[in-house]
Amino acid sequence: MGQSGRSRHQKRARAQARLRNLEAYAAQPHSFVFTRGSAGRSVRQLSLDVRRVMEPLTATRLQIRKKNSLKDCVAVAGPLGVTHFLILSKTETSVYFKLMRLPGGPTLTFQINKYTLVRDVVSSLRRHRMHEQQFAHPPLLVLNNFGPHGMHVKLMATMFQNLFPSINVHKVNLNTIKRCLLINYNADSQELDFRHYSIKVVPVGASRGMKKLLQEKFPNMSRLQDISELLATGAGLSESEAEPDGEHNITELPQAIAGRGNMRAQQSAVRLTEIGPRMTLQLIKIQEGVGEGNVLFHSFVHKTEEELQAILAAKEEKLRLKAQRQDQQNQNVQRKREQREAHRKKSLAGMKRARADGDSDAEDPGVPPEAEGAGQQEEEDEAEYFRQAVGEEPDEDMFPRVTKRRLHTGPPGKKQRVKERRPNRDRGQDGGRRPLKPKSRPTGVQGKQGHRGAARERSRGRPLKRRA
């Protein structure tokens, strides 16, 4: 039996290919599409449709909460490799669309004059072509009429081009191009037409019957006597399936494309079917940063050169004051750091000097006796004044020295009973052992009550009774 599993070289080649794919995927532009503020149901659905256009290089299940600010989104976008934000918002006057480049800008703000959702576009078509395989690859971007109309038009074209990965026309695989995004600029109205199409490639030069045979769904030939009837007359076909192709959409294929009859170096027709959404955009302004910064272009507000110079001077003065405050803060921090370092060195020098003057291992002598006695006397006077004024003993925390002294010496005015140490009964005066007395049965009161009972009776003054 042969060796089961993959060899070492196959595993290494697969790992390298997987790593190359991950690097290529990370190098491509990624985007976030979301709404801000109270957008409404239609605008939220429009954001989902735009997110569908940007697939697969976008977050399809992105959720933005109301408490999340734009800074939070920018902070999250950095580690994830997101390069663009597409933000839709709604005000009382109109709907707006913002296109941001991360992390430094610029920001393009568009006004959405008209828009149509995907469901409305698809419902208006007699036959639509939309399936999940179309969204496995990014769409083909087509820019039309972006000529020499100004720097803002050129910047718009560059921003839209950077939304999608670049294409090498010599190495591109035509099977990966299933959708097309068309953006047309109208110089007269200064509006952008946003259209999204599905691409289908079909062979030309064959009869309608032959095309029917080449399709995935085989035609019904139960009413025909021979297959020649289908090829010759196209029986069973509706008039809507007549070929609408012409010179405008017929081309020679440079490579074979998935589909029946689409061979290399053969004539095929490229058909577009709109799948939505549809928008009409108008550029409002261009800013430097992400959502804020200097206004580079504005469609409605035009300022003179003097006003621009005044605004620039005010911003420079603001930046200068900010830099001055930062310098002052840095100087204060440095000064405090130097003071702490000088104090630490001074303390270390004093400790070394104290060790050099005396024994470093000697204990701290503490407070001199004279000072300690004076402090105790003062606390005793204050404690006595407190007793006379309040009529009760002070707490331990108020006068710790007096309290500590009272615990050792007892209350004032009462003699402290000192318990004398009794000599050992079993030992004599000279330290020798005392001879033991012979035990005898006690008689009288001592025999009954013992020595302690007799002593108690004597102290009470009662005469001792003797037994008869």
C-alpha positions as CSV (number, residue, x, y, z in Angstrom):
1,M,0.0,0.0,0.0
2,G,1.2,3.5,-0.7
3,Q,1.9,6.1,1.9
4,S,-1.3,7.7,3.2
5,G,-1.7,11.5,3.7
6,R,0.3,14.3,2.3
7,S,4.1,14.4,2.1
8,R,6.3,16.9,3.9
9,H,6.9,18.9,0.7
10,Q,3.1,19.1,0.0
11,K,2.4,20.4,3.5
12,R,5.1,23.0,3.2
13,A,3.9,24.1,-0.2
14,R,0.3,24.4,1.1
15,A,1.5,26.4,4.1
16,Q,3.4,28.8,2.0
17,A,0.5,29.2,-0.4
18,R,-1.8,29.9,2.6
19,L,0.6,32.5,3.9
20,R,0.8,34.2,0.5
21,N,-3.0,34.4,0.3
22,L,-3.2,35.9,3.8
23,E,-0.6,38.5,2.9
24,A,-2.4,39.4,-0.4
25,Y,-5.7,39.6,1.4
26,A,-4.3,41.9,4.1
27,A,-2.8,44.2,1.4
28,Q,-6.2,44.8,-0.2
29,P,-8.4,47.7,1.0
30,H,-11.1,46.9,3.5
31,S,-14.1,49.0,4.5
32,F,-16.8,49.6,7.2
33,V,-20.3,50.6,6.0
34,F,-22.6,51.9,8.7
35,T,-25.0,54.7,9.6
36,R,-24.8,57.5,12.2
37,G,-27.5,59.2,14.1
38,S,-31.2,58.7,13.6
39,A,-31.1,57.5,10.0
40,G,-34.5,55.8,9.6
41,R,-35.5,52.5,8.1
42,S,-34.9,53.3,4.5
43,V,-31.4,54.7,5.0
44,R,-30.4,51.7,7.2
45,Q,-31.5,49.4,4.4
46,L,-29.5,51.6,1.9
47,S,-26.4,51.1,4.1
48,L,-27.0,47.3,3.9
49,D,-27.3,47.5,0.1
50,V,-24.1,49.5,-0.1
51,R,-22.4,47.0,2.2
52,R,-23.5,44.3,-0.3
53,V,-21.8,46.2,-3.1
54,M,-18.5,46.3,-1.1
55,E,-18.4,42.6,-0.4
56,P,-16.3,40.5,0.2
57,L,-13.8,43.1,1.5
58,T,-16.1,44.6,4.1
59,A,-17.6,43.7,7.5
60,T,-20.9,42.1,6.5
61,R,-22.3,41.8,10.0
62,L,-20.9,45.0,11.5
63,Q,-23.0,46.5,14.3
64,I,-22.5,50.0,15.5
65,R,-24.2,51.2,18.7
66,K,-25.4,54.7,19.4
67,K,-22.9,55.2,22.2
68,N,-20.0,54.3,20.0
69,S,-18.2,57.4,18.7
70,L,-16.2,57.8,15.5
71,K,-13.0,57.6,17.5
72,D,-14.0,54.2,18.8
73,C,-14.5,53.0,15.2
74,V,-11.2,54.4,14.1
75,A,-9.5,52.7,17.1
76,V,-11.0,49.3,16.1
77,A,-10.3,49.8,12.4
78,G,-6.6,50.0,12.9
79,P,-5.8,46.5,14.1
80,L,-8.3,45.0,11.6
81,G,-6.7,46.6,8.6
82,V,-9.7,48.7,7.6
83,T,-8.8,51.5,5.2
84,H,-12.1,53.2,4.4
85,F,-15.3,54.3,6.2
86,L,-18.6,54.6,4.2
87,I,-21.0,56.5,6.5
88,L,-24.7,57.3,5.8
89,S,-26.6,59.8,7.8
90,K,-29.9,61.7,7.6
91,T,-30.9,65.2,8.7
92,E,-34.1,67.1,8.4
93,T,-33.2,68.4,4.9
94,S,-31.4,65.6,3.1
95,V,-29.4,62.3,3.3
96,Y,-25.6,62.4,3.3
97,F,-22.9,60.0,2.4
98,K,-19.3,60.3,3.7
99,L,-16.3,58.6,2.3
100,M,-13.3,58.6,4.7
101,R,-9.8,57.4,4.1
102,L,-8.0,56.0,7.2
103,P,-6.0,56.9,9.2
104,G,-5.3,60.5,8.1
105,G,-8.1,61.4,5.6
106,P,-9.3,63.0,3.5
107,T,-13.1,63.0,4.0
108,L,-15.5,63.5,1.1
109,T,-19.1,64.5,2.0
110,F,-21.8,63.8,-0.6
111,Q,-25.4,64.7,-0.6
112,I,-27.7,61.9,-1.8
113,N,-30.3,63.6,-4.1
114,K,-31.9,60.3,-5.2
115,Y,-31.6,56.7,-4.2
116,T,-33.3,53.4,-5.0
117,L,-33.0,50.2,-2.9
118,V,-32.1,46.8,-4.2
119,R,-35.5,45.4,-3.7
120,D,-37.1,48.2,-5.8
121,V,-34.6,47.7,-8.6
122,V,-35.0,44.0,-8.8
123,S,-38.8,44.2,-8.6
124,S,-38.8,46.5,-11.7
125,L,-36.9,44.0,-13.8
126,R,-38.5,41.2,-15.8
127,R,-35.6,38.9,-15.3
128,H,-32.9,39.6,-12.8
129,R,-29.6,37.7,-12.3
130,M,-28.4,37.7,-8.7
131,H,-26.7,34.8,-6.9
132,E,-24.2,34.3,-4.0
133,Q,-21.3,33.4,-6.3
134,Q,-21.3,36.9,-7.7
135,F,-20.3,38.3,-4.3
136,A,-17.3,36.1,-3.7
137,H,-15.1,38.6,-5.5
138,P,-15.0,42.4,-5.5
139,P,-16.7,44.2,-8.4
140,L,-15.1,45.7,-11.4
141,L,-14.9,49.5,-11.0
142,V,-15.7,51.6,-14.1
143,L,-15.2,55.4,-13.9
144,N,-16.8,57.5,-16.7
145,N,-16.3,61.1,-17.7
146,F,-13.8,61.9,-14.8
147,G,-11.8,64.3,-17.0
148,P,-9.9,67.5,-16.4
149,H,-12.7,69.2,-14.5
150,G,-10.7,70.3,-11.4
151,M,-8.6,68.9,-8.6
152,H,-11.7,67.9,-6.6
153,V,-12.9,65.7,-9.4
154,K,-9.4,64.1,-9.7
155,L,-9.5,63.5,-5.9
156,M,-12.9,61.9,-6.1
157,A,-11.7,59.5,-8.8
158,T,-8.6,58.6,-6.7
159,M,-10.8,57.9,-3.6
160,F,-13.2,55.6,-5.6
161,Q,-10.2,53.8,-7.2
162,N,-8.7,53.1,-3.8
163,L,-11.9,51.5,-2.5
164,F,-11.2,48.3,-4.5
165,P,-8.1,46.3,-5.2
166,S,-6.1,47.1,-8.3
167,I,-6.3,44.8,-11.3
168,N,-3.5,43.6,-13.5
169,V,-5.0,43.3,-16.9
170,H,-2.4,40.8,-18.0
171,K,-2.9,38.4,-15.1
172,V,-6.6,38.9,-14.2
173,N,-8.9,35.9,-14.2
174,L,-12.1,36.7,-16.1
175,N,-14.0,34.2,-14.1
176,T,-13.6,36.3,-11.0
177,I,-15.3,39.3,-12.6
178,K,-19.0,38.8,-12.0
179,R,-20.2,42.3,-11.1
180,C,-19.5,45.8,-12.2
181,L,-19.8,49.2,-10.4
182,L,-20.3,52.1,-12.7
183,I,-19.7,55.7,-11.4
184,N,-20.5,58.4,-14.0
185,Y,-19.7,62.1,-13.5
186,N,-22.0,64.7,-15.1
187,A,-20.0,67.9,-15.5
188,D,-23.1,70.1,-16.2
189,S,-25.0,69.1,-13.0
190,Q,-21.9,68.1,-11.1
191,E,-23.6,64.9,-10.0
192,L,-22.4,61.3,-9.7
193,D,-24.5,58.4,-11.0
194,F,-23.9,55.3,-8.8
195,R,-25.0,52.0,-10.6
196,H,-24.4,48.3,-9.8
197,Y,-24.6,45.6,-12.5
198,S,-24.4,41.9,-12.8
199,I,-22.2,40.6,-15.7
200,K,-23.1,37.7,-18.0
201,V,-21.1,36.5,-21.0
202,V,-22.9,34.5,-23.7
203,P,-21.6,33.3,-27.1
204,V,-22.8,34.9,-30.3
205,G,-23.2,33.7,-33.9
206,A,-25.5,30.8,-33.0
207,S,-29.2,30.6,-33.5
208,R,-31.7,30.9,-30.7
209,G,-32.4,27.2,-30.7
210,M,-28.7,26.4,-30.3
211,K,-28.4,28.9,-27.4
212,K,-31.3,27.2,-25.8
213,L,-29.5,23.9,-26.0
214,L,-26.4,25.4,-24.5
215,Q,-28.2,26.7,-21.5
216,E,-28.4,24.8,-18.2
217,K,-32.2,24.3,-18.5
218,F,-32.9,22.0,-21.4
219,P,-35.9,23.1,-23.5
220,N,-39.2,21.1,-23.8
221,M,-39.2,19.3,-27.2
222,S,-42.3,17.1,-26.6
223,R,-44.2,18.8,-29.4
224,L,-41.4,18.5,-31.9
225,Q,-41.0,15.7,-34.4
226,D,-37.2,16.2,-34.9
227,I,-34.5,18.3,-33.2
228,S,-33.9,20.0,-36.5
229,E,-37.1,21.9,-36.0
230,L,-35.7,23.5,-32.8
231,L,-32.4,24.4,-34.5
232,A,-34.0,25.7,-37.7
233,T,-37.0,27.6,-36.5
234,G,-36.4,28.1,-32.7
235,A,-39.8,26.6,-31.9
236,G,-40.9,27.0,-28.3
237,L,-38.9,30.2,-27.7
238,S,-40.5,33.5,-26.7
239,E,-40.0,36.7,-28.5
240,S,-38.3,38.2,-25.4
241,E,-35.4,35.8,-25.9
242,A,-34.4,37.3,-29.2
243,E,-30.8,38.3,-29.3
244,P,-30.4,42.1,-28.4
245,D,-26.6,42.0,-28.9
246,G,-24.7,44.3,-31.3
247,E,-21.3,45.8,-31.9
248,H,-21.5,47.7,-28.7
249,N,-21.2,44.6,-26.4
250,I,-19.5,41.9,-28.6
251,T,-15.9,41.1,-28.0
252,E,-13.3,38.4,-28.5
253,L,-12.5,36.5,-25.4
254,P,-8.8,36.4,-24.4
255,Q,-9.4,33.3,-22.2
256,A,-12.1,30.7,-21.6
257,I,-14.9,31.8,-19.3
258,A,-17.2,29.5,-17.3
259,G,-20.3,29.0,-19.3
260,R,-21.4,26.9,-22.2
261,G,-19.9,28.1,-25.5
262,N,-17.6,30.8,-24.1
263,M,-14.3,29.6,-25.6
264,R,-11.0,31.4,-26.1
265,A,-10.7,33.5,-29.3
266,Q,-14.4,33.2,-29.9
267,Q,-17.0,36.0,-30.2
268,S,-19.1,36.5,-27.1
269,A,-21.5,39.2,-25.9
270,V,-21.2,40.9,-22.5
271,R,-24.6,41.6,-20.9
272,L,-25.2,43.8,-17.9
273,T,-28.2,43.5,-15.6
274,E,-28.7,46.1,-12.9
275,I,-29.1,44.7,-9.4
276,G,-28.9,47.9,-7.4
277,P,-28.7,50.0,-5.3
278,R,-28.9,53.2,-7.4
279,M,-27.8,56.6,-6.1
280,T,-27.4,60.1,-7.4
281,L,-24.6,61.9,-5.5
282,Q,-23.4,65.5,-5.3
283,L,-20.1,66.5,-3.8
284,I,-20.5,69.0,-0.9
285,K,-17.1,69.4,0.6
286,I,-13.6,67.8,1.1
287,Q,-11.8,67.9,4.4
288,E,-8.2,67.0,5.3
289,G,-8.7,64.7,8.4
290,V,-11.1,62.0,9.4
291,G,-14.4,63.8,9.9
292,E,-12.6,67.1,10.9
293,G,-9.8,69.3,9.6
294,N,-9.3,72.1,7.1
295,V,-11.9,72.4,4.3
296,L,-10.1,71.9,1.0
297,F,-13.2,72.3,-1.2
298,H,-16.8,73.4,-0.7
299,S,-19.5,73.5,-3.3
300,F,-21.6,76.3,-1.7
301,V,-19.2,78.3,0.5
302,H,-16.5,80.3,-1.3
303,K,-14.1,82.4,0.7
304,T,-11.7,85.1,-0.4
305,E,-7.9,85.0,-0.1
306,E,-8.0,87.4,2.9
307,E,-10.5,85.2,4.8
308,L,-8.4,82.1,4.1
309,Q,-5.3,83.8,5.4
310,A,-7.1,85.0,8.5
311,I,-8.4,81.5,9.2
312,L,-4.9,80.1,8.6
313,A,-3.3,82.6,11.0
314,A,-5.9,81.8,13.7
315,K,-5.2,78.1,13.4
316,E,-1.4,78.7,13.5
317,E,-1.8,80.9,16.7
318,K,-3.9,78.2,18.3
319,L,-1.2,75.5,17.5
320,R,1.5,77.9,18.8
321,L,-0.3,78.3,22.1
322,K,-0.8,74.6,22.4
323,A,2.8,73.9,21.8
324,Q,3.8,76.6,24.3
325,R,1.6,75.0,27.0
326,Q,3.1,71.6,26.2
327,D,6.6,73.0,26.6
328,Q,5.7,74.6,29.9
329,Q,4.2,71.3,31.2
330,N,7.4,69.5,30.1
331,Q,9.5,72.0,31.9
332,N,7.5,71.7,35.1
333,V,7.8,67.9,34.9
334,Q,11.5,68.1,34.4
335,R,11.9,70.6,37.3
336,K,10.0,68.4,39.7
337,R,12.0,65.4,38.6
338,E,15.2,67.2,39.3
339,Q,13.9,68.4,42.7
340,R,13.1,64.8,43.7
341,E,16.5,63.6,42.6
342,A,18.3,66.4,44.5
343,H,16.2,65.6,47.6
344,R,17.0,61.9,47.3
345,K,20.7,62.6,47.0
346,K,20.6,65.0,50.0
347,S,18.9,62.3,52.1
348,L,21.4,59.7,51.1
349,A,24.3,62.0,52.0
350,G,22.7,62.7,55.4
351,M,22.3,59.0,56.1
352,K,26.0,58.4,55.2
353,R,27.1,61.2,57.4
354,A,25.1,59.9,60.3
355,R,26.6,56.5,59.9
356,A,30.1,57.9,59.7
357,D,29.6,59.9,63.0
358,G,28.3,57.1,65.1
359,D,27.7,53.4,65.3
360,S,25.4,52.4,62.6
361,D,24.3,49.3,64.5
362,A,23.3,51.2,67.7
363,E,19.7,51.6,68.5
364,D,18.0,55.0,68.3
365,P,18.2,56.6,71.8
366,G,14.8,58.1,71.2
367,V,13.5,61.2,73.1
368,P,15.6,62.5,76.0
369,P,14.2,61.8,79.5
370,E,13.8,65.5,80.2
371,A,11.6,66.1,77.1
372,E,9.7,62.9,77.7
373,G,9.0,63.9,81.3
374,A,7.8,67.3,80.3
375,G,5.5,65.8,77.7
376,Q,4.0,63.4,80.2
377,Q,3.4,66.1,82.7
378,E,1.7,68.2,80.1
379,E,-0.6,65.3,79.1
380,E,-1.4,64.6,82.7
381,D,-2.5,68.2,83.3
382,E,-4.7,68.1,80.2
383,A,-6.2,64.7,81.3
384,E,-6.9,66.1,84.8
385,Y,-8.6,69.2,83.2
386,F,-10.7,66.8,81.0
387,R,-11.8,64.8,84.1
388,Q,-12.9,68.0,85.9
389,A,-14.7,69.5,82.9
390,V,-16.4,66.4,81.6
391,G,-16.7,64.2,84.7
392,E,-15.4,61.0,83.2
393,E,-12.2,59.4,82.1
394,P,-10.8,60.3,78.7
395,D,-10.4,57.8,75.9
396,E,-7.2,56.0,75.3
397,D,-6.5,57.7,72.0
398,M,-6.7,61.3,73.5
399,F,-3.8,61.0,75.9
400,P,-1.8,57.8,75.1
401,R,1.0,58.5,77.5
402,V,-1.3,59.0,80.5
403,T,-3.5,56.0,79.6
404,K,-0.4,53.8,79.2
405,R,0.9,54.9,82.6
406,R,-2.4,54.3,84.3
407,L,-2.5,50.8,82.9
408,H,0.8,50.1,84.5
409,T,0.4,52.0,87.7
410,G,-3.3,51.7,88.4
411,P,-5.8,54.4,89.3
412,P,-4.4,57.4,91.2
413,G,-4.9,57.5,95.1
414,K,-4.9,53.7,95.5
415,K,-1.9,51.8,96.6
416,Q,-0.7,49.1,94.4
417,R,-0.6,45.8,96.1
418,V,2.6,44.1,95.5
419,K,2.5,40.4,95.8
420,E,5.5,39.2,97.7
421,R,7.1,36.1,96.6
422,R,6.8,33.5,99.2
423,P,9.6,31.2,99.9
424,N,9.2,27.6,99.0
425,R,7.5,25.7,101.7
426,D,9.5,22.6,101.0
427,R,12.8,24.6,101.3
428,G,14.3,26.0,104.4
429,Q,16.0,29.3,105.0
430,D,19.3,28.0,103.9
431,G,17.9,26.6,100.7
432,G,17.9,23.1,101.9
433,R,15.0,20.8,101.9
434,R,12.7,21.0,104.9
435,P,12.0,17.7,106.6
436,L,8.5,16.4,106.1
437,K,6.2,16.3,109.1
438,P,4.5,13.1,109.9
439,K,0.9,13.1,108.9
440,S,-1.6,13.0,111.7
441,R,-5.4,13.1,111.7
442,P,-6.6,16.5,112.5
443,T,-9.0,17.0,115.4
444,G,-11.5,19.6,116.2
445,V,-12.4,22.4,113.9
446,Q,-9.3,22.2,111.9
447,G,-10.0,18.6,111.2
448,K,-13.4,19.3,109.9
449,Q,-12.9,22.7,108.2
450,G,-9.1,22.6,107.5
451,H,-6.7,25.4,108.1
452,R,-8.5,27.9,105.9
453,G,-11.8,27.4,107.7
454,A,-10.2,27.9,111.1
455,A,-8.5,31.1,109.9
456,R,-11.8,32.3,108.6
457,E,-13.6,31.7,111.9
458,R,-10.8,33.5,113.8
459,S,-11.1,36.5,111.6
460,R,-14.9,36.7,112.2
461,G,-14.3,36.7,116.0
462,R,-16.2,33.6,116.7
463,P,-15.0,31.2,119.4
464,L,-13.9,27.9,118.2
465,K,-16.0,25.0,119.4
466,R,-14.4,21.9,120.5
467,R,-15.9,18.6,120.3
468,A,-16.8,16.8,123.5
